[in-house]
Amino acid sequence: MLPPQLQTDPAWSPPEQDVQPAYQPVEVLLDDSDGWALGRINAWWHSPGGESWCRLRLIGSTAAAAWRRYDPERILLLPTHGT
């Protein structure tokens, strides 16, 4: 479920002091198909209810980054360093 602010204002962002900047490549299961797309998380936020949220942008998309609830079955974190 979306925080109340995101339900009424899709451009809402949590207070900056509560946001943790990040640089995390990801693969995202697209909502409208069974395909996957590359993306990048550029911030994390934890709601007062304890849910993890990420500000996510798909690579190659013209859409702005948007806050999404983190779901490890739909958003796969990719390695940032080779091992």
C-alpha positions in Angstrom: 0.0 0.0 0.0 1.2 3.5 -0.8 1.8 6.1 1.9 -1.2 8.4 2.0 0.9 11.2 0.4 1.7 9.1 -2.7 -1.9 8.1 -3.1 -3.0 11.7 -3.7 0.2 13.2 -5.1 2.5 11.0 -7.3 5.2 13.6 -7.2 5.4 13.5 -3.4 8.8 12.8 -1.8 9.6 12.1 1.8 11.5 14.7 3.8 15.1 14.9 2.6 16.5 14.3 6.0 14.8 10.9 6.0 16.1 9.9 2.6 19.3 7.9 2.2 21.1 8.6 -1.2 22.1 5.5 -3.1 23.5 4.2 -6.3 22.2 0.8 -6.9 21.7 -0.9 -10.3 18.6 -3.1 -10.4 16.5 -5.2 -12.7 12.8 -4.5 -12.5 9.9 -6.7 -13.5 7.7 -4.5 -15.6 4.0 -4.1 -14.5 2.6 -4.3 -17.9 4.4 -7.4 -19.2 6.5 -10.4 -18.1 9.7 -8.6 -19.2 12.5 -7.2 -17.2 14.2 -3.8 -17.5 17.4 -2.3 -16.1 17.0 0.5 -13.7 18.7 2.4 -10.9 17.8 3.1 -7.3 19.1 6.6 -6.3 17.6 6.8 -2.8 16.0 4.7 0.0 13.4 5.7 2.5 11.9 3.7 5.4 8.3 4.6 6.2 7.1 5.0 9.8 5.4 1.6 9.4 8.8 0.0 8.6 8.4 -0.6 4.9 11.4 0.0 2.6 10.8 2.4 -0.4 13.2 3.2 -3.2 13.3 6.0 -5.7 13.7 4.1 -8.9 14.2 5.1 -12.5 14.3 2.8 -15.5 17.3 3.1 -17.8 16.3 4.6 -21.2 13.0 5.9 -19.9 12.1 9.6 -20.2 9.9 9.3 -17.0 11.2 10.8 -13.8 12.4 8.7 -11.0 9.5 7.6 -8.8 9.1 6.2 -5.3 8.1 2.5 -5.2 7.7 0.1 -2.3 10.7 -2.3 -2.4 9.7 -5.8 -3.4 12.7 -8.2 -3.8 10.6 -10.4 -6.1 10.0 -7.5 -8.6 13.2 -5.4 -8.0 16.4 -7.4 -8.1 19.5 -5.7 -6.7 22.5 -6.1 -9.1 26.1 -6.1 -7.9 27.9 -2.8 -7.8 31.4 -4.3 -7.5 32.9 -7.4 -9.2 34.0 -10.3 -7.1 
